[in-house]
Amino acid sequence: MLITGFGTIASYAAGAGVLTALLTRGRARLALSRAKHRSLTGHSRMARRVASLIPFYEFGEDRFFDSDGAAEEVVARRREAFYRLAALYRDRFPRTAALTEKAKEGLSDLQFTSAYRVPFQYSRFLRRHLTGGSFLASSGGTTVTDLDGNSFYDLTGSYGVNLLGQDFYKECIEEGAARVRELGPVLGAYHPVVAENVVLLQQISGLNEVSFHMSGTEAVMQAVRLARYHTRRSHLVHFAGAYHGWWGDVQPGIGNPAPAHETYTLSEMSERTLHVLRTRSDIACVLVNPLQALHPNMGAPADSSLVGSARRANYDRAAYTEWLRRLREVCTERGIVLIFDEIFVGFRLAPGGAQDYFGVRADLVTYGKTLGGGLPIGVLCGRRELMRRFRDDNPVDVCFARGTFNSHPYVMGTMNAFLRQLKDPGIQSLYEGLEERWNGRAEELNRRLAAGGLPVQVANLSTIWTVLYTRPSRYNWMLQYYLRAEGLALSWVGTGRLIFSLNYTDRDFVVVMDRFLAAAAAMERDGWWAGPATTDKAIRRQILREMFRHRRGRKQRSSAA
């Protein structure tokens, strides 16, 4: 009887233990779910499922100009303007457009970027009539020139590479190549310039050790791998909307064919995220991309996703600095590796990078883009104990990372030219009053746009800008084609991201501002913003109805077949 009683008590105790464990795991899971951003950006698996349900459909000429239900007079005005603009493109860019179309047949990159410049409903019709081209012949100062001799002010920033102007990087490449010419493209061994680069990077980063990689994506991969190796934990945390390269663990949603299993995508600037970091024991590292300070928890603002005017951006330096400071405290408390991914913003905010700009130190920092002096590079700087790739007490337990072209002599020589020039007083002077100068330029453009009654504004993080639209419309993406016609070069993401080099003078910027205003005024005259009064919510509902209708029609056709 006594034995039976003890058995019953033990069973109850075991059941209570299981229940307690389940409740603990349930609370942890709920906390994790609450720390995700409420949008699809914060729910990668759901975003993938939603993406798989969206049907393809397109607008021919009958709907291309009146997808918003505009009046007949407005539709006619848009149609006339569109074909006039198309004729201008054919006359002005014939050689550039012809080579682009020819190269596109065998170049998958061009096929992708061409298809995703605008929302997919409009893409095919637009590509048949309006092609500017993707080839350039030369660059100089703040301009680039295409194959037809057209000169454009460069607002692409070479995706972040061009910090100090094209001529500066040409000189870095020439100087670097000359310095390593005697060794040439010998791989495996190091040119002596590598040792100097290490010292200069230690000074900039304030960290002990350096490793070189072939791209920014690889540098981030190695940072995460080392964090997992040394903490013996599995998961990384990155924030909703942030970009850290195209490899699987940091791109868990749309764009990655396979779901990521050891990634938590959480909400930035959130108390709930800090709670998750304090309470979970499986987090190895936290990735921060300081670019997100311009639009926390939002993805890259490409025009291909610009279905309304809901794009938002607003940089609050004090608030973001406080967020990074608190994040640093929690990571220190919990032994979590804090990684700054400065591949895009590195040296654009300050000569010492985002660490100096925000006054917060990371455990590992990745650099790239401009650091290569115009050539491809990825760099990881870190604390000595985190950079070690082997364990003294277990010789077979290693964290392997090598690459054929790591520390390529020509890249190292060009990097050295960049790093030494970065210390030059003339270059340092470009950083004096940098934020005030570029904030003032953005404010002046916004003032003139508002004075002209144009439904466009800009927001900026220093020299990184994005265009916002203040009047709900389905045609905001057309502005990129008017800007090109006015002689402003944009990257394939359109008006989502404008990147200026620091060598833009006040005179250069006035010309850019005048051209920007002319493009927006022409778009206004041509009726693209003259649709019926609406809201972004109404636009989204209209697009959902279109999708349901086309999806239902596709199912019916399949059933009939």
N, C-alpha and C positions, 0 to 999 in steps of 0.2 A: 504493500500500500504506500509505504514511504517512498519507495523507488518510483512508483507511478506518479506520486505527487511531485517529486523532483523533476521527472520527465515532463510533466505538464508545465511546470514553471519554466523549465529550459526552453520548451517550445514557444511559450509566450514571450520569453526574453529574446529568442531568436527572431520571432516575428516582429517584435517591437524594434529590434535592431535593423531588420530589413526595411521596415516602414520608415524609420528615421533616415536611413541611407537614401531611400527613394525621395523623401521629402527634401533632403539636403540637395540632392541632384536636381530635383524639380525647381527649387529656389534658384540654384545656380543657372539652370537653363533659362528660367524666366528673366533673371537679371541680364543674361547675355542677349536675349531677344529684345528686351527693353532698351539696351544700349545701341541697338542698330538704328540707323536713320530710318525715318518713317517712309521715305520714298523708295522706289524700286532700286535706286542706287545703293541703298543700304541692305538690300535683300537679294544677293546675287543669284541664288537658286530660283527664286520667284521670277527675277528678271529674265533668266534664261527661258523659263516656261512661258512667260508672257510673249517673249520675242518669237518663240516657235509658233505662236497662234496668229501672228500678224500676217495677213495675206498680202501678196503683191498685187497691186493694181496701179494703173497709170492713167494720166490725163492726156488725151489727144487734144487737138486744137479746139475741139468743141467745149472742153472743160478747162483747159490750161489757163485761160484768161478770166474765167468767171467762177472759179471753184469756191469763192466766198459769196456768191449770189449778187454780184455788183450790178448796177444799172447798165443798160445797153450802151449808153454813151460812154461810160467808164470802160467797159469791155472793149469798145471800138478804139478808145484812146490807148489802152494798154497794147492791143494788137498792133496798131500802127507803130507805136514806140518800140515794141519788141523787134519787129522786122527792120525798123530803121537802125536799131542797135546791132542787129545781126549783120546788116550790110556794112556798118562801120567796122565791125570785127573782121569781116572778110577782106575789106579793103586795107585795113591797117596791119593785120597779122597773118598774111597768107603763108609765108614760108614757115613761120613758127607753128602755125596750126597744122600744116601739111605734114611736117616731120613728126609732130605729136601723134597724129592719127596713124602714121605709118609705124612708128615705134610701139604704139599701143598693142599692135597685133602680137608682139612677142614679149612685151614687158608687163608682167602682171601687176606691178606696183601702179603703173599708169591706169590700168583698167580699174583698179580699186579706187584710186583717188578721183578719177573722172566720174565714177558712178556715185560717189558719196560727197559731192560738193553741195548738193541741195536735197531737200526731202525727196524720197524715192518716187512719189507720185508724179513729180514734175521732171525727173531726171532725164528720161529718154528723149522726150520732146525737146528739151532744152539742148541736150548734147547734139541733136541733129542740126540745130540751127546756130548755136552760139558756142564757138570754141576759140578760146584765146591762145592756147598752147602752153607747154610746160618746159620749153627750152630757152636758155639764155646764152648770149655770145660773150658778154663782158660785164665787168662791174668796176666801179670807182667812186670814191667819196661815199655819198649816201644813195647812189643810184645803181640800177642794173639796166642792161640793154639787151633786147631780144634779137632774134635772127633777122628781123625786118628793120632794125635800126631804131626801134621805139625805146625811149628812155623812161624809166619808172623810178619814182622814189620807193626805196625798199622798206616795206613794212613787215616783211617776213622774218627778219632777224636770223635767217638760216636756221629756223626752229630753235633759236636760243644761242647758237654758236656765235653769231655776229654781235659781240658786245662793243667792240672798239672800231668798227669800220672795216670794209673790205680791204682797203689798202694796207691797213695794219697787219692783217692776216697774210696777205701776199708776202709782205716783208718777213714775217715770222717763218713762213714756209721756206723762203729763199735762204734766210740766215741759217735755219735749222738744217736744211739739206746740205749747205756748204760745210757746216761744222762736222757732219758725220760722213761726208762723201768718201773719205779714205777707207772707212770700214765698210760702207755700203750696206746692203740688206742682209747682213749676217745675223742669223737668229740663234738664240740659245745663250750665247755670251752677251755681256753688256758693254755698251759704249760708256766711257767714263762720265759722260754727261748725265747718266742715270743717277750717279751718286749726288751730284749737285741738285738735281731735281728733288731727290728725297729730302734733302736739308731744307730746301725752299718750301716744300709741302708741309714739312713738320712745323715750320714757322707759321705758315698760314692757318693750318688746322688746329695747332696747339696739341696735336696727338703724336704718339711715339713712333708708330710704324706705318708703312705705306705698301700697298701692292698695286700693280698695274694690270689693266684688263683691256679687252679689245673694244668694249662698248660700255655705255652706262648701264644697260640691262645686265651685263655680266657682273659689273661691280656691285649692283644691288643683290644679285644672286649670291655672290660670295659673302656679302655682309650678313645676309640672313642665314646662310649655311654656317658661318662661324658662330653666330649667336646661338643657333641650335646646338652646335658642337660643344660649346663651353657651358651653356646652362643645362644641357641634357633635357631640354624641354622641346615640345613639338610644334607649338603654334606661333604664328606671327599675327600681329594686329596691324591692319592698315585701315585708313579712314575712307568713308564713302566718297566716291568721286575722284580720289587721288590716283595718279598714274605713276607707276614705278617700273615701266618697261612692259614687254609683251609676254613674259614667261608666266607659266600657269599659276603659281601660288599668289602672285600679286595682281592677277587679272581673273578673278574667280567668276565673273559674270559673262555678259554678252561679249563675244569676240574670242572666247576660249572654248574649244570644242569639248573639253573635259572639265567637270567641276573640280574645284580645289577642295581638299579634304582637311587641310590643316591651316586654314586661314579664317580669322575672324574679321569681318568688315563692320566696323563700328562707327558711331557718329562722332565727329570731331567737335571739340568745344562743348563736351557734355559731361555732366556730373555722373550720369549712369555709366559712361565709359570708364571714368576713374574708379568707380565702384568695382567694375569687372576686373580691372587691372589689379586692384587691391585684394581681391578675393579668390581669383583663380590661380592654380599652381602649374598650369601647363603652358603659360605664355613665355616664349623665349625672347621676343623682341617686339618693339613698336616702330613702325616706319612712319616718318613724317616727311611730306613734300611741302616745303614752305610756300610754294606757288599757290596752294589751296587757301592761303590767307586772303586772297582776292575773292574766292567763292567757296567757302567751306561746305563740304558735303555735296558738292555738285561736280559733275563730270566736265571734261574738256568742252568748252562752249563752241562746238562746231555748227556751221550753218546747216549741215545736213539734218540736224535734229530741231531746227528752228521752225516749228509748226505754228507758233503763235508769237507773243511778245513777252513770254514769261521768264526769259533769261534774266538772272539777277546777279549782281556783283557789288560788293561794298567792302573796302579794305579798312579795317579798324586795327591800327598797329598796336595800340595799348591793350586791347582785348586779346589779340592773338599772342602777344608777348606774355601776358598773364597765363594764358592757356599752356603755352610751352613751359613756363616756369613750374606750374603745377604738375604737368606731365613728367617733367624731370624729377620732381620730388617723389612721385609715386613709383617711377621706374627704379630710382635709387633704393627706396624702401623695400621693394619686392625683388631686387636682383634681376630686373628686366633690362635688356640691352636697348638703349634708345638710339635709333639710327636716323640721321638727317640725310635725306636724299636731295642733295643740292645740285644734281646733274643739270637741271634747267636753270635754276636761279643763281647758282654759284658764281660769285664775283659780280653779279648784276646789281645786288643790293648794297654791297660794300666790298672793299678790297679783301677783307677777311671772310667774306661769305656770310651766310645767314646766321651762323653762330655769333659773329661779332655784331651783326645788325640787330638781332633780338636779345643779345646778351645771355644766351642759354647755351651750355656746352653739351654736346652729344657724346656717346661712347664710340660710335662709328659714324663716319661721314663719307658719302660718295660724291665724287665730282666727275664731270665730263664736259661735253659740248665745247665751250670756249677754251677750256684748259689745254686742249691739244693744239692751240695756236692755229686752228683751221683744219687739222687732221683728226681722224677718229680716235677716241680714247675713252677709257673709263678708269677711275682711280678710287681706291678705298683707303682711307686713313683711319687709324683706330688706336685704342689703348693697347699697350704691348701684350697684356695678358689675354686680350680677346683676339689678337691677330695671329697668335701661335697656332700652327696647323698640326701639331703632334703632341703626344703626352709622353713625358719622360718615363713614367712608370708603366706605360703600356705601348711599346714601340709599334704595334700593328694598328693601333687606334689612331688613324690620321684623318684630317679634313683636306681632301685633295682638291687642288685648284691650279690648273696650268692652262696656258693657251699658246698656240704657235706664234702668234704675233704680239703677245704681251711684250712690252718694252722694245718694240721695233725701233731701230736706231733713228729712222727719219722722223717718227712720231716723237721720240724722246728729244731729238734735237730741236724740233719745232716747239715742243712744250717748254723747253728751256728758254727759248727766245721769248715766248709769252711771259713766263714767270719773271724773267729779269726785266722785261719792259714794264710789267705791272708795278714794279717798284720805282719806276722813273717818275720824277716830280711832275712832268707834263701829263702823264697818265693819272697820277694821283689827284691832280687838280680837277680832273673831270668828275671826281666824286664829291668835290666841295659843293655843298648846297644841292646835291643831286635830287633828293626827294622834293625839296621845295620847288626846284626848277621844273620838274616833270609834273608835279601836282598843279603848278601854275599853268602849264601848257594845257593840261586836261581841262582845267576850269575855264580857260579862255575859249577853247573849242566849244565847251558846253554852253557858255554864255552866248556865243554867236549862233549856235544851233537853236537855242531857245528864242533868241531875237528874231530868227528867220521863221519861227513857227514850225520847225521841222521835228518830227517825232523820233528823234535820235539823241542819245546821250552816250558818253563814254565813262568807264570806270577804270582805275589804274592801280597797279602796284609798281610804283616807280616807272620804269620804261616798258612794262608789260601792260597792255591795254586790252579791254574788251568793249564791244559796241552793244549798247542796250537800246531797246525800242520801246517807246512810251505810248504807242497807240496800237492796240491789238490788230494784227493783220496776219494773213497767211503768206504774204509775199515779201517779208523782210529780207529773205535770202537774196533777192534780186539786187540789193545794194552792192554786193561784191562786184557785179558786172559793170555797174555804173562807175565804181571806183577805179576799176581797171581802165575803162574808157577815158578817165581823167588822168591816167598816168600814175596810178598807185598800185604797187605790186603787193598782193596778199598771198599767203600760203593756201593750201587746198582746204583748210578749215574755214576759209572765208573771213567774215568780219568777227568771228568769235575771238580771235587773238591777233592783235597787232603788236609787233615787237620792234622797238626802236633801238638803234645803236647809239652809244653815248656821244658820238661825234656829230650828231645833229645840231647844227647851229640854230640860233633864233631865226635867221633868214630862211634856212631850210624848212623849219617847222611852219613858218608863215605860209610858204608855198603849199606844203602838205595840207594845212588847214583850209586854205582857199579851195584846193581841189576837192577836199572832202565835202565842203559845203556845196560846191557846184554839183557834185554827184548826188548828194541828198536832195538838192533843189530840183534837179532833173527828174529824179525818181518820183518826187511829189507831183511835179507837173504832168508826168506821164500816167498818173492815176493808180499807181500800185498801192498807195495808202488810202485810196478813195472809196473803199468798199463800204458796205452798210455798217453802221455802228454796232459793235459787238464786244464781247469779253473773251479773255483767254479761256475761261471755262466753257463758254459756248463753242469756241473753235475746237477744243478737245472733244466735246460731245459730238460735234459734226463729223470729225474724223473717225470717231468710234462707230458712228452710224454707217459711214462709208465702208469701214472695215467689215462690220457685221454683214452688210449687204453683199460685198464681194465674196466673203467667206461662204455665205449661204448659197450664192450663185455658183461658186466652184463645187460645192457639195452636190448641188442639184445636177450640174453637168456631169459629174463623176457617176452619179446614180443612173442617169439616162444612158451613159455609155456602157 
